[in-house]
């Protein structure tokens, strides 16, 4: 992580080790969040995933229903299922979940 010149000062060595551990922890944490998001999203059906993508893109239920040729109530049902299966409570939370694997 760091280039340490000789003679090595104890404080510099400890500081370099601390920075390396922080970077490794951040990377591991980010990877775990990414994997958790992928797992939660992978539990969706193809139709739920399709509706989730349209919701994330900002389309209203009525517009999604017209685009997919289904009733608005069906869209609402799938949307509720997406929220339940992914464990999110709001649209911003869903958006954060979707962008987490990126």
Secondary structure, 3 states (H helix, E strand, C coil): CCCCCCCCCHHHHHHHHHHHHHHHHHHHHHHHHHHHHHHHHHCCCHHHHHHHHHHHCCCCHHHHHHHHCCCHHHHHHHHHHHHHHHCCCCHHHHHHHHHHCC
